[in-house]
Amino acid sequence: MVQPSDIAQAFNENLPGSDDNPNTLRLLGFDLQSWDEKTETIRVGFEARPEFRNPGGIIQGGMLAAMIDDAFGPLLIIATSRTMRPLTLDLNVTYISAGQVGKFVCEARIIRRGRSTAFLEGELFDDKGELIARATSTVKLVPMVRG
């Protein structure tokens, strides 16, 4: 896989929002680590904070799903050279193991992309490399709004 590139650096330096106006990328500690144009694969780091835990003390499943979903979005934005953005039609998550507070990495890829729909899959690993969750998604591709 391609190592951190100019694309990754530019993406990380230009995340939407701010500390005063945060969004899910910032909330989840999004860090684009690599982008492989040939295989249309992305590797993204995330940080699960203590407040992401459920009452049982493990990371709430919706937070893990959000990490994967927030890798899928930038994957398609980059793959389409910022001409399209995805709207999630479905997100199917299988939880393999409990997630704990700390760092995670999502490896995501485009399985098939047409003019208006794309199919994606990804895996979320903890900082020990253990598979925590796997997901597939179908997204509708819509033109990016230039402002």
Wavefront OBJ file of the C-alpha trace (Angstrom):
o trace
v 0.000 0.000 0.000
v 1.145 3.517 -0.727
v 2.650 5.308 2.268
v 1.374 8.685 3.476
v 1.248 10.973 0.501
v 0.609 14.543 -0.453
v -3.072 13.580 -0.814
v -3.203 12.235 2.757
v -1.396 15.252 4.160
v -3.596 17.708 2.270
v -6.757 15.895 3.352
v -5.716 15.839 7.017
v -4.713 19.515 6.963
v -8.026 20.579 5.403
v -10.589 18.650 7.430
v -13.916 20.424 7.445
v -15.015 22.086 10.652
v -13.002 23.385 13.581
v -12.694 22.983 17.337
v -15.567 25.466 17.646
v -17.608 23.764 14.913
v -16.667 20.063 15.092
v -17.926 17.195 12.956
v -17.613 13.422 13.094
v -14.190 13.327 11.424
v -12.797 15.545 14.165
v -14.792 13.820 16.920
v -13.415 10.421 15.920
v -9.804 11.614 15.565
v -9.688 11.012 11.792
v -6.139 10.629 10.406
v -5.739 9.621 6.755
v -2.661 7.398 6.782
v -2.560 6.220 3.180
v -4.376 6.141 -0.140
v -3.616 3.621 -2.875
v -4.956 4.917 -6.176
v -4.356 1.642 -8.043
v -6.404 -0.505 -5.649
v -8.701 2.337 -4.514
v -7.872 1.515 -0.904
v -7.636 3.856 2.056
v -6.156 3.436 5.521
v -7.499 5.739 8.231
v -6.606 6.063 11.895
v -9.193 6.896 14.566
v -9.107 7.508 18.317
v -11.818 6.075 20.605
v -12.170 8.327 23.628
v -13.501 7.271 27.068
v -16.840 8.996 26.424
v -17.417 6.586 23.491
v -17.928 3.705 25.970
v -21.307 2.179 26.655
v -22.406 1.411 30.252
v -20.609 -1.958 29.969
v -17.274 -0.169 29.530
v -16.619 -1.050 25.871
v -16.840 1.218 22.839
v -20.469 1.577 21.774
v -21.102 -0.219 18.466
v -22.466 2.859 16.746
v -19.176 4.653 17.352
v -17.278 1.767 15.710
v -19.707 1.838 12.772
v -19.196 5.610 12.485
v -15.437 5.082 12.199
v -15.887 2.731 9.256
v -18.493 4.982 7.640
v -16.174 7.971 8.073
v -13.463 6.069 6.190
v -15.875 5.229 3.352
v -16.789 8.882 2.708
v -13.256 10.240 2.248
v -12.373 7.120 0.235
v -14.936 8.033 -2.417
v -14.242 11.749 -2.288
v -10.559 11.093 -2.986
v -11.235 8.351 -5.566
v -13.444 10.743 -7.556
v -10.946 13.611 -7.317
v -13.412 15.534 -5.143
v -16.106 15.547 -7.816
v -18.562 13.245 -6.006
v -19.628 12.636 -2.428
v -21.365 9.540 -1.093
v -24.744 9.331 0.575
v -24.979 6.102 2.546
v -27.886 3.927 1.403
v -27.008 1.043 3.690
v -24.278 0.157 6.148
v -24.029 -3.439 7.316
v -21.689 -3.985 10.255
v -20.567 -7.261 11.784
v -18.932 -6.897 15.192
v -16.154 -9.418 15.768
v -14.692 -8.311 19.094
v -15.201 -5.628 21.747
v -13.487 -2.309 21.162
v -11.608 -0.555 23.957
v -10.546 3.060 24.421
v -7.552 3.795 22.184
v -6.432 3.852 18.592
v -8.105 2.083 15.672
v -7.290 1.680 11.987
v -9.821 1.185 9.216
v -8.792 -0.326 5.900
v -11.469 0.329 3.289
v -11.817 -0.262 -0.423
v -14.154 0.273 -3.347
v -15.532 -3.033 -4.603
v -17.386 -1.581 -7.575
v -18.233 1.928 -8.684
v -20.701 3.034 -11.321
v -21.886 6.493 -12.306
v -24.386 6.836 -9.456
v -23.715 3.972 -7.019
v -20.687 2.436 -5.327
v -20.159 -0.670 -3.199
v -17.597 -0.586 -0.401
v -16.127 -2.835 2.237
v -13.836 -2.250 5.174
v -12.360 -3.668 8.349
v -11.662 -1.926 11.641
v -8.675 -3.052 13.721
v -7.591 -2.063 17.221
v -4.059 -0.939 18.104
v -2.985 -4.579 18.577
v -4.121 -5.469 15.047
v -7.168 -7.428 16.215
v -10.169 -7.323 13.899
v -12.963 -5.503 15.736
v -15.595 -5.017 13.023
v -16.199 -5.567 9.326
v -18.670 -3.603 7.186
v -20.109 -3.292 3.715
v -21.953 -0.320 2.336
v -23.877 0.808 -0.705
v -23.722 4.518 -1.423
v -25.346 6.890 -3.853
v -22.841 9.198 -5.554
v -23.898 12.832 -5.847
v -21.955 15.753 -7.281
v -19.897 17.805 -4.846
v -21.330 21.241 -4.274
v -18.699 23.867 -5.019
v -19.088 26.968 -2.954
l 1 2 3 4 5 6 7 8 9 10 11 12 13 14 15 16 17 18 19 20 21 22 23 24 25 26 27 28 29 30 31 32 33 34 35 36 37 38 39 40 41 42 43 44 45 46 47 48 49 50 51 52 53 54 55 56 57 58 59 60 61 62 63 64 65 66 67 68 69 70 71 72 73 74 75 76 77 78 79 80 81 82 83 84 85 86 87 88 89 90 91 92 93 94 95 96 97 98 99 100 101 102 103 104 105 106 107 108 109 110 111 112 113 114 115 116 117 118 119 120 121 122 123 124 125 126 127 128 129 130 131 132 133 134 135 136 137 138 139 140 141 142 143 144 145 146 147
